Amino acid sequence: MKGTVKHRVIEAALDLFYERGYHGVSVDDIVQQAGTSKGGFYHNFKSKEALLYDIHDVFISHVLTETKQAMLQSTTPIEQIQQMLYAFTNVFDVYKRHITVFYNESVYLKGAYEQAINDKRTQYRKLFEAVLATGKEQQMFRAELHTTITAMAIIGMVNWTYKWYQQDGALTMTQITHYFNDVILHGIVTPTYAATIFFSTQQTD
């Protein structure tokens, strides 16, 4: 296994956690597969729990950065939602193993780790809430929508993708995101703007 010690430890942990579950894997198992020592492990991670937290932090930090960039590059709330969803779903191609391991094993993260995760997830939800609120103010999105519930519904629907998405499947993640955009935007836009989103969700790769 090539790469830095930290990279090798993470890759080994991803494989082992995926196969055996968090509690079925010891630090000894991880360092053996990573080709390093316990010293190498503890130089990079305080504990196995810290390693599991890092697996989550890598992909949520990536999503936050990409989503903020997508927001800045778009000019209307409709375009922002579209591009935010592409930024969101891209993570399933880049970090699918990280996401699967985290959601399967996140129950074991408590205390400060759990709080740090919740804080970043709240930051992410608030990005969607801000765009939804602006869209309602500009009468692009339906006024009766509950901003927080709508944001949570969008995030929840897309999050579940990790359960069924196959990178070698019939549709690419970009194509799948076209469908997400179609369903989500047609559910939240006002009739005046409905026609403006039809063709923009029919992109091809």
GISULDA-V682966 format. One record per run of one state. SS is the DSSP state (@ for helix, = for strand, . for the rest). FROM is the first residue (numbers start at 1). TO is the last residue. Records with the same first field share a line. If there is no record, write none. Layout:
SS: FROM-TO  FROM-TO
//
This chain:
.: 1-4  21-21  25-26  35-37  45-47  73-76  95-95  109-110  138-140  142-146  160-160  165-172  190-190  202-205
@: 5-20  22-24  27-34  38-44  48-72  77-94  96-108  111-137  147-159  161-164  173-188  191-201
=: 141-141  189-189
//
